[in-house]
Amino acid sequence: MRLPPTDGPPPPPDPDPLDRPDSETYSGRPGPPLGMTTYEADGITLEKVREFVWEIPQEGGMNAPARVLASEALLDEISEDKTLQQLINSTHLPGVQKYAVCMPDGHQGYGFPVGGVAGIDVENGCISPGAIGYDINCLPGDTDVRLSHGRKAPIEDLRERFEDETAAVATGEEVVGSAIRLFTESGSKTVYEVETTTGQTVEATADHPVKTPDGMVEVGELESGEDILVHPFEGIEHEDTEEFTLLTEDDFADEDPQVVRILRERGLLPLRSTDEKFNHLLRLMGYLLGDGSYGGNGQTWFYGDPEDLESIRDDIRAVGFKPSKIYERDREHDVEGSTFETTEYSCKATARSLRYLFVRLGVPEGPKVENGFTTPTYFDRLADWQKALFYSAYFGAEMNAPAPQHDKNLYCPKVSQTRTETTAAAGREFYEDMSEFLSDVGIETNAIEEFETDSNRDEPTVRLRLGIKNDTENLLRFFTRVGYRYHGEKQREAMKAVQYLRKKKRDIARREDIAHEAKMMADGGTDVSEIKTEFDVNDRFIERSVWSGRSGRPRPGEEFPNYEEFAETVAVNKDGTVVVEVNEVREVGTKPVYDIGVTHDDHTFLANGFVVSNCGVRMMKTNLSYGDVQGREEELVDALFANVPTGLGGGGVYEGSAADVESILEEGMEWALAEGFAVPGDLEHCEDEGKRPEADASRVSQKAKDRGKNQVGSLGSGNHFLEVQRVTDVYREDVAAEFGLEPDQIVVLIHCGSRGLGHQVCTDYLREIEQTHQGMLNELPDKELAAAPAGSHLADDYYAAMCAAINFAWVNRQLIMHRTRQVFEKVFGRDWENMEMDLLYDVAHNIGKKEVHDINGEDRELYVHRKGATRAFPAGRPELPPAFSDVGQPILIPGSMGAGSYVLRGGENSLSETFGSTAHGAGRLMSRTEAKQTYWGEDVMDDLREQNHVYVKAQSGATVAEEAPGVYKDVDEVVRVSDALGIGDRVARTYPVCNIKG
């Protein structure tokens, strides 16, 4: 989209995005046929019904076919994740009519694809929170979840910050980070503890899956002796990082200005302790200090095995630079007269700016032996998990791997360094700081050792050495909390060592119990010969236990393997997971349980080391033109951001009483009108006039009401936003006139939902549905499609509570609009009525509604489930407000910040094709994690402002990166399909002026 300059006439309009040669346009002009009649997608065959309509035939347990409405370009994107399989699974729900439909913006969701629509019979079908939005909950609150950067945190602690966190996913090949999409809590459930033969435990509900060598198996189906996968590494407890500035441009004042520019463009200046890129730098610094060096022309070299160098290359990319390929060369060595040849692997970064950054952060230039380097001064202000990033990488380069000693013990892992006599004190200080860090995380070290060395240098040198104490508990803490980074072979050996030490602990504990019990039996008069027959140990052990007594704990038995024997029987996967036997599964009572949902395709995460697996939009018109706003964008966006609450947690335009929440849930927009937050015209231009009559506040839990009480009139976070836009294109002038839209007009789009209240409603009913209707759940191919049978008490209660949450969402958006009107009054110095700030329409997303539709010539009442889809009724439908009964329902389709949005109206074919539905947005192409790795929020905001004249303000740069224009599908293509199929006729296109986000 080209924008007009800040002054002067606008340029000619962009080419019509629907006027393309590969299909029939909305006006009916035919294009050449595409020729494709079927589409293959990872074992799923779609048959082409007609242009933009693809069908997956009914087979097996499907109760109806499945349809995808998409161009081939969109179908390519839709087929990249599990959208199609989720769509097929949804057809297994009882009572599905005609077909389940995926809209053009469809993408993978939980249970049901986002952009999915299904009409389910009200009498003989069901209502499914999974087809509206929910997740499964099944881990107690104190279960540790592995997070990115070697951290861990109890799952309960993620409640308020899960959207900003990254969980660890073991894929079989590696451990990768995955954004956490959902957090849910389900009250108290019966919980079972799974214990392995090496002593690891995890608690979960019976239906929670854990990973085995043969796939995922529910906890309730596990038996003693079965194999499961665990990851022995645990990590360090998460703690918030103190925020401070590490480097500014002043630290590079003596360097070429180009160095400063490059670092600034990559988000590395200023560099702060809380920056995500700093965590990647810490790892690189630790390894560089060990197995790295500086070369000529600003080069920074790293040496290691190819597998580990790939991880280093990934981190170089993560901080914004391009690494070299991996180099290979043969080298000949001569050690005390013995010659041998090795292959050396290396990679480098050639950016001088990165090298200078490392130097400023504390990795010195020049020979390390002569350099007086020690720990950077800022280290004492870092969180322990950040220090571990640095030290674990240093250990990966410099520390010896776990190795057997004698008597079934392991050597203590050691690091050593050579220093000149002049720099020996600095070297000792470096190890003292290292020892202090290890002590802080519960790991004891031996005293620092110092040796004289033979050297041909001009100055005498000394060798310093620091070792980890090698008692079992201490080694376990070291290997599971810190370990070796950038050295897969050492880390996998450490995982073997952990399993050996845990097994050794259990054997010693077993023998200790036997010794104690044998002594008690002997003291009670039992003959020693009889005692010997009671226990599976050698006779001498019983005799010593009874007659000689023991001064300490027993050693492992003679039959217990030494480390080398044990290591030969244990295979460690590339991701560090190992196979262990289940020792016991036992019920441990009832506890509150939680779960998280990750975006990674595996849909698993690491918990205690085990691998486990309502919104809407409204548009407000104004009589302002783009010229009225130009030059005041920053003032306007700052005022909106300051006055409209955004982000996670509490705080809204209005903090009401418990009675207010009850009234909002029951009355919807009528409450806002009575309280002075709305005018009659607002209700007249809202879906269902802003009130669901089936709503029943008594069906909403007190916890949900408490969560909503202080969030009325707040945006929330993620993809929710408030955007000031201008109308750039009008396609149907007659409909646009009915809607009150014209070119260059300023409008406001508000996208948000029912906040924590709606989420809690879903969580509460999910728990009850899982418990009450387990039989139906067992018949479905995906447990995330939990459903209550139509006509059941639970189905009726859930529907009434969901309708109450819809009422809450309407009021939430209304109060934001009310506050927006006040902001415009202050900025432009005019009453909002004078600026004609009237509501065009408000329509809900993520919703289930009872509607009557034609099924094979017969009117039938259905639960129409729209997950990430919007209602799109044509003219004449009785549910429409009178203002739109003759023209059709306005449809609001937000696009990305750089692509604009669309206003459509309900198409004539929507009722027959999609149960009166169409797309609700552009649809994501990229996960939030990938987006944050690809985009830098400040850069996105700068580009939008400088290149597109769009002003954005958000709680954090990460939020902007997650919503960058490049992470979404092409909204023009989505609308093209909707328009061509006649399910949503395009009326106008809008483009952002300014935007605020949570």
C-alpha positions, 0 to 999 in steps of 0.5 A: 500500500502506497501512502500519500506524502504528509502534504500534497495530493495522494498518489493514484490508488494501488492496483485492486488486490482482487483484480488478479489473473489466477481466478474469477474476480469479484466482478465476475471476469474469468481468469485462466483456470489453475488446472489443479483438481486435488491437493496433497498435504502430508497424507491428506488429500483435498479435492477441489469442489470449485474455485477456492473451495477444497473438500476433505471427503468423509471417511472413518469416524468423520460425521461430515466432510471438511472444507477449506476455503482458500486460494492455492497460495493460502492453502500452502500456508494452511497446510504447513501446520496441523490445521487440516488434521484439526479440521478433520478431527472436529468432524468427529464431534457428534451432530456436525452438520454439512461440513466443518469449514476452515476460513482463508485465514485458518491456522493451527489452534488447540483442538479446533483450528483458528478460523474454523466454523462448525454447525452442530445440532442443538438437539442431538449434538454437543457444544465444545469449548475446544471449538471455541477456545480452551486448553487442558490442565493437569499438573500441580502448581509446584511442578517445575517447567523448563524455560529458555536459557537453562531456567526453571519455574513452578508452573503456577508462577507462570500465571501472570507472565506466560505470554512473555515466557518460552518453554523448553521442548525436547524434540529428539534432536535438540532442546528448543524454545517455544512460546507459551500460548496458553495458561490454564488452571482447573481447580482440584483434581486427582493427581498421580505420582510417576516415579522412575527407577532412578528416583525422578518423579512427576505428578499429573492427572491420569489423562496427562500424556508423557513421552515414551519411546513409542509415543505419548502415553497417558499417566493412567495407562503407565505401569511399573517396568514400562519405559518413559523418556526423561531429561536429567538436566533441571536448570536454575530457578528463574529470578527477575534480572536487575535492569541496568545499562551495560554499554552505550554509544559513549563506550565506543566513542573512539571507534569508527562511527560505522561500528556504532551504527551497526550495533545500534541497528542490531539493537545492541546499543544501548545494551541492557542486562534485560535484553534477550540478545545479551543472554545469547552474548553471555553464552558466546563470551563464555565459550570465546574465553575458553575455545575461541580467539580473535583473528585479523581484520576483526575476526572472532573464531570459535573452535569445536565439533561441528554439532556444537559450532552449529549452536554457536552459529545460531547464537551469532545469528540471534544477536544479529550477525552472519556467521561463516560456514564451518571450516575443516582442516587437518592438523599435525601435532608433536607432543613429547616426540609423539606425532599425531594428526587431528581434524580441527573444525571452526567458524568465525564472525567477521564483523568488527563491531561484534568483536569490539562488543565482546571486548567491551563486555570483558573478553580480552584481546591478546594472549590470555596467559599474559592478560590480566582479565578477570570476571567482568565487573557487572557480573555481580548484578546478574541473575544466577541463571545468566551467570550460568549461561556464561560459566556453562559455556566456559565449562563446555570449552574448558572443563573435563567431561565426567569420567570414572575414578575408582570404587564406583566414583567419578573424578571431580570435573576441573578447569585450569588456566595458565597465567604469568606470575604477573597476572596470576592474581587476576586468574585466581580472582577469576576462579574465586568468582566462579567458585562463589557463583557455584556456591550460590547455586548449591555446588561446592568446589575444592580449594584453588590449586596452583602449580609451577609450570615449565615455560619458554616464555620470558616471564615464569608462568603458573597453572591454576586449577579449580575442581568440583567436589565429587561427592554424589549429591554435589556432582548431581547438582552440578550436572543438573543445574549448570553442566556443559553448554556448546559441547553436546558430547560432554553434556550427554555424558553428564546426563549418563552420569546423572542417571548413574549417580541417581541409581547409585543413590537409590542402591545405597538407600536400599542397602541402608534400609536393609542394614537398619531393618536387619539390626532391628530384627537381630535386636528383637531376637531373630537369628542371623541365619534367618535374617540372611534369607529375608534380604537380597544382599550378600551374607557379609553385609548382613553380618556387618550390619548386625554384629559390627555396626556401621560408622557411615552409609554403606557402599553400593553392593558388589553387583552394582555396576561401575560407571563404565559398565553402566554407561554402555547400557544407557543411550542418550538421545541428541536432545539429552533425553534418556530412557528409564523404567517406571518404578511405580505410579501411585495416587497422591491425592487431590491438588489444584492443577494447571497446564500450559500450551506451547506453539511448537508442533510437538506440543510438549514441554519439560516438566520436572524433567519429564516430556509432557505434553473470547474476543471481538472487534468494533469500528468507530467512525469520525468526521475527521479526515486524514489531514486533520490528524497529520502532524498530530500522530505522536500526540494522539498515540501518546494520549491514547496509550496514557489513557487506555489501559493495556497489557497483562494483569489488572487495571481498566477504565472502570473498576466496579463493585461485585454488583457491577460485574453481575449487572455487566454479565446479565445486561451487557451494553444496557449496563453501559447505557445506564451508567453513562458510558454509552448512548442509544446509537451504540446499542443499535449498531452492535451485534445482538444490540450488545446483549445476549439474553441467555446470559446467566451470571450465576453460571459464572464462577466467583473466581472469573468474576474476581478476575474481571472486576478490575479489567473492565475497559482494558485492551490486554496483550498479544494481538489485541490493539486500538488502531486509528485508521484512515479509509484508503479505498472504497469498493462498493460506494452504495454500501459504504454510504450506508455504513457512513464510510468515505475515502480519507475518513478517520476511523478507530478499530478496537480489537479485544475480548473478555480478558481474564473473566472469559478465560476463567469461564472456559477453564472452569467448564472445561474441568467439569466437562472432562470429569462429567463427559469422559465417555464422549471425550474418549470417543474423540480423536483429540482430547482437546475437543472436550464437549458436553452433549446437547441438552445436558445440564452442563451444556446449558450452563456453559452456554449461559456462562459463555453468553455472559462472557460475551456481554462482558466483552461488549462492555469492555470494548464499549468502555475503551471506546468511551475513553477514546472519545474523551481522548479525541476531545482533549487532543482535537478540542471538540466534543465527540458528538461534534466529531460524529464519533459513532459506532459502525459495528461491533462483532464477536469472535471466538463464540458459539451461538444458537442459530437456525440454518437450512440443512437439506431444505429443513430449518434446524437450530444449531450451535454454530461454533466460530473459533477465530471466525466472524459472523457474516449475515446478509441482508434480511437475516432477522438477527441483524440490528434494524440499521443493517437489516436491508444492507447486510452486516458489517464485517471487520477484518483486521490486518497487520500494522503494515497492511491495513484492514477491511470492512466487508458486508455479509455476502449472499452465499455465506448462509449456504456456504459457511453457516453465515461466517467468514474470516476474522483477520489475516491469520498468523504465519509465524509463531510469537517466538519466531517473530521475536527472533526475526524482528526487533520491536524498536526496529519495527516501530521505526520502520512503520513510522519512517516508511509508512507514517504509522505510529505505534506504542506498546508496553514492550518491544517484544509485543510489537515484534510478535505482531510485526507485519511479516508474521501475518498472512496477506490480508488482501488474499484472505479478503479476495477469497471471501469476496470471490466466494460471496461470503463477505463482500468487500466494501472498503479498505483502511490503513493504520495511522497510529496503534497502541498495544499491550 
